[in-house]
Amino acid sequence: MASTEPEHEHREEEDAAADDEDTGAQVAPIVKLEEVAVTTGEEDEDAILDLKAKLYRFDKDGNQWKERGAGSVKLLKHKETGKVRLVMRQSKTLKICANHLVLPTMTVQEHSGNDKSCLWHATDFADGELKDELFCVRFGSIESKLQNLYGDGHRNC
């Protein structure tokens, strides 16, 4: 009894090759989209730091940490004023999950028991209103945290 399996496989390969052929057909778009200029609000700032991380905020009512988002955390320095702010956007949606000035009076410390995480208090504007928040950011590795935050081997945030 002869098997037809190799012949069947050969036909599938031919069909796949035929699908890849350029027929020369032109398809006009149904809707023409105009190019739109997108502004991020970061045009007048230079990125000092840009790292992937997870951000948490402390929920005082529930007495627990809640994830605020995972994505790119940036320290941005304004070209004219020299003010530095922290902005974090979620990876897929680019929604802002942190937006506040970095002030000289702020203290950043290592989260107890986790040397990949840092804590700080800030008056944040991510939700459209100023709110005092306790934040925690967790980096992928201690090396990325230390090298990118300080570059000089400090063990504290």
Secondary structure, 3 states (H helix, E strand, C coil): CCCCHHHHHHHHHHHHHHHHCCCCCCCCCCCCCCCCCCCCCCCCEEEEEEEEEEEEEEECCCCEEEEEEEEEEEEEEECCCCCEEEEEEECCCCCEEEEEECCCCCCCEEECCEEEEEEEEEEECCCCCCEEEEEEEEECCHHHHHHHHCCCCCCCC
